[in-house]
Amino acid sequence: MWKNTFFLFGFALVIIALWGIVRGEAVIRDPGQVSEPGLVLYYIIGAVIMLANGWMTHKQAIQQYEEYMDLNAPAASKQDLETSSEASS
């Protein structure tokens, strides 16, 4: 889960937004960027979107892994049984 870059960028945006709340929006504004109100809010919205996307892709990866294991696990266990019965003969 921690390798999912959506989570990494989402948490980075949260940290930047918190920094902007504590120190002021001028700290997180890009050099030369026009001063616009609500910059911290944009970072928070971006963080929520990134974290939600990370959560969805993580759940999808788990679902695909479980489906893969359900399809391939019976075949693997049959092969294990055949191999162990041949070894005992």
N, C-alpha and C positions, 0 to 999 in steps of 0.2 A: 504494500500500500504506500509506503514512504517513497518508492521509486516513481510513483505517478507524478509527472511534472505539473499537472493541474493543481495538486495539493501544494507543491513547493511554491509555485507562483501565487497561489491563493493566500498562503501564510505570509509570503513576502509582502503582498499588498496589504494584509491586515497590519503587519508591523509598520509599514510606511504610513498607513492611515493613522495608527495610534501615535506615531511620531509627529504627524501633522496636527493631531488634536492637542498634544502636549506642548509643542513648540510653536505652533502656528502654521498656517498654510504656506507662508513664504518659504519655509524650510523644504517643502516637497515640490515646490514649483520649479519647472525646468528653467535654466538660464535663458533669458530673453522672452520667456512666455508671458503673455498678457495676464495681468492679475484678474482672476475670475473667482467669484464666490462659489463655495460648495465643492472645492477641489477634493477635500477629504471625503465627502459623500461619494464622489465618483470612484475614489479608491475603494471605499467600502462596498459599493455596488459591484465593482469589478472583482473584488475578493469573493463575494458571495457567489457570483456567477462561476468563477474558477473552481471554488470548492464544491459547488453543486455538480459541475461537470466532472470533477474528479471522483465524486461519490458515485455518479452514474456509471462512469467507465470502470470503476473498481467493481461495482456490483455485477456489471456485464461480464467482466473477466472471470469472476467467481462462478457465474452461471455457466459460461462456456466451459470452464474447467470441469465443473460437476457433470455437465452433459457428456463431455469427452470421456470422463472416467466411468460414467454409467454405460456408455457404449462399448468401451474397451476393457473394462474390468472383468466381465464374464469370460471373454476370450483369453485373457491373461491367466485367470484362475484355472481354466481348463488345461492350458498348456502346463501350468505348474503341477496339476494333478497327474497328467500324462508323464511328465518328466520324473516325478517322484515315484510313480508306480513302475516305470521302466528301471529306475535306479535300484529299487528294492528287489527286482526279479533276478 
